Amino acid sequence: MKRQSVSLADERLNLVRPLLNLTKEALRQIAQEWRIRHREDASNSCGDMLRNRLRHELLPRLRRRFQPALDRMVLRMMEIIGADADVATEAARTWLNLKPALRQIVSQPVGLQRRVIQLQLRQRNLEAGFDLVEALRCPPGHPVTVAPGLRLRCDEAGQILQV
């Protein structure tokens, strides 16, 4: 999650998360100072959910045993990875704007190949998960069943086509 990003649901919306880098305790303190009623989502305590087991079991153990500054390091890595993702997205958009006759997907770096496919899947309102992206990427031209009645393939120019 980035501090600022375009909504995947509606590209006209720009999402801003100014409190993303604050701890839960800091957020509670701010809410108390501003007299904002706190509401705990019941799903946050459910141990069946992986995100909660990570949050309540693994992260505290990592902080305690290995890295007290884990939160700061995670935020720094989020910033770095987010900026790198922006570069990859812009490069993929630029590449997709080239004439298809000038494009050859297999000659591009793997990261660019993946981002080109992800962008096109998102334009079709399809989940651009790793397995689907890889199935379309390797080998190009191979048809992939995405849903009942929907088969896609990625041609050599990197264009996602319905089969």
Secondary structure, DSSP 8 states (H G I E B T S, - for coil): --SEEE-SS-TT-EEE-TTTTS-HHHHHHHHHHTT------GGGG-TTSHHHHIIIIIHHHHHHHT-TTHHHHHHHHHHHHHHHHHHHHHHHHHHHTS-GGG--GGGS-HHHHHHHHHHHHHHTT----HHHHHHHHSSTT--EEEETTEEEEE-TTS-EEE-
